[in-house]
Amino acid sequence: CFLGVEAAAILIGPKIPWPLSPRFLESAMALTVAYLAVEILMASHTRQLAWIVAVLGLFHGLFVAGFPVAYSVGAGIWQIAIVTTLGFGARHLPAFWRKGIAWGLLVAGLGAFAMRVWR
């Protein structure tokens, strides 16, 4: 869901009539990571989480939309490989590890957001 909406946002991003500042998009991306971590910690249902991840992919795609096409394609290929590998690995993790990773994502997302706000 995330990668599909991100790819669509990359295609749609250049056609948006109003400019979105890179600082805003970086802050939004950091908050999406923190929000996803909260959803994981709250043990959301998988179907609901898929929709949430799709919406969050929109911000990540808009950030990358301004990059050259060759960069976006190359980064997309690596991203698919990495997300697929992590996805299969995450299915076999105990709940304790998933919660720990979610807490790490929450701290990293909020820290990145704080750095963007105060910078």
N, C-alpha and C positions, 0 to 999 in steps of 0.2 A: 504494500500500500504506500509506504513512505517513498520508495524509489519511483513508483509510477507517477505519483502526484508531483514529486520533485522534477521529474523529466517534463511533465506538462507545464510546470511553472517556468522552467528554463525556456520553453518555446513561447509562452505567453508573456513572460517578463519584459522583453523589449517593446512590446506593443502597449504597455500600460502608459497612459497619457501623463501621469504625474510622476516626478522623480522620487524615488525612495532613497534616502541617504544610506550609505554603507554603515554608518554608525547605528542607525535605527535597525537595519537588518541584522547586524551582529548582535545587538542587544536582544532582538526577537529570537534569534537562533539560540542564544544562551538560555533564555527563558523557556523555550520549547524543550530543551534538554532537562531543565529542572522540573517542568510540568510533567514530562513523561516519567521521570523518576518518582514523582509523587503518585502518579497513577499506578505504577508498578508496586509501590509500597502499600497502596490501598487495596491491592489484590483485585483489580478490575477484571471483568470478564474479557475473554479473548476477543469476542466480536466487537465489544465497545472499544477496546484498546486498538483494534485495527483501524477504526474510523478516526480515532484521536491521532494515531500515528500518521494517517494520510493528511489530515489537516496541518499537522506540524511540518510535514514535508514541504508544504507550500512555501513557508518562510525560507527553508534551506534552498529550495529551487530558485526563488527570487534573488537570493544573494548571488548565486552562481550565474544567473542569466546574463550578466554583463561581461562575462569572460568569453574569449574566443571559442568558436565551435570545436576546434581540435582539442583544446584543453578540456572542455566539458565532456566530450566523448571519451577521452582517455581517463579522466577522473571517474566517469560513470562506470567504465569497465572495471576499474580497481574497486570502486565502491560496491558493485554487485558481488564481486568475488569476496570481499571482506565481510559484507553483511550476510551473505550466504553461509560462510564459514562460521561466523559468530552465532548465527541463528541456529545452526545444527548443534553447535557446542552448547548453547544455552539450554537446549531442550533436556540435556542430561545433567544439568547442574542441580544440586540440592537446593531447596528453598532458602536455606541459610545463606548460601553464596549469592543467590539472586538478590536477596534483601541487602546484603553488603555492597554489591555492585550498584544497586539502585541508590543507596545512600551516597556512594562515591559520585555518581552522576549528579545527584541533587547538589552536593557541595560544589562540584566543578561548574555546573550550570549557574548557580547563584554567584559563585566567585567571578566567573567570566562576565556576568551581567553587572556586578558591582564595579568591576574594572572599567567597563564601557561607560557606565554612568559617571564615575568620578574622574575619568580621563579627559 
